Amino acid sequence: MVLLSSDGVNESERPWLLGTELLDRDPQDILGVAVDARYWVSTLNLTRLYRPWLAERVAEVDAEVQEQIDVALRAALDL
């Protein structure tokens, strides 16, 4: 999973966060973003994540990938 909610939401005590699952293949969509050589995200697959389901932080995406995801989210949500 990749968390997509804002830092303010992530750092709050809210039980629900926003995110998307990691895909093991290119979604073949302009709103898909390569996270690394193995994984992709689709900004059309947003979901709510219950905080207790998240056991540990495995990795962080770099600033360039974060920006690509931000751009794709803005396009997907017409922001």
C-alpha positions, 0 to 999 in steps of 0.5 A: 500500500502507498499512503496518499493522505496528507501528512496532517491526516497521517499524523493525526489520530484519525482511524482512516487514511487514504491510499492505493495498493501497489500493482505488480504490473503497469496499469496501462493508463496515463494515471498510473505511476511507476514506483520503482522497477517492480511496482506501479500505482494507479491513482484511480484505485483510491481506497480507505485504509484502517490505521490498525491494519498498517503494521509497519512502514516498509519503505518511502517513495522518493520525491520525484515519484511523490511528485508524479503521484501528486500530478496523477492524483490532481488529474484523476480528481480534476484538482 
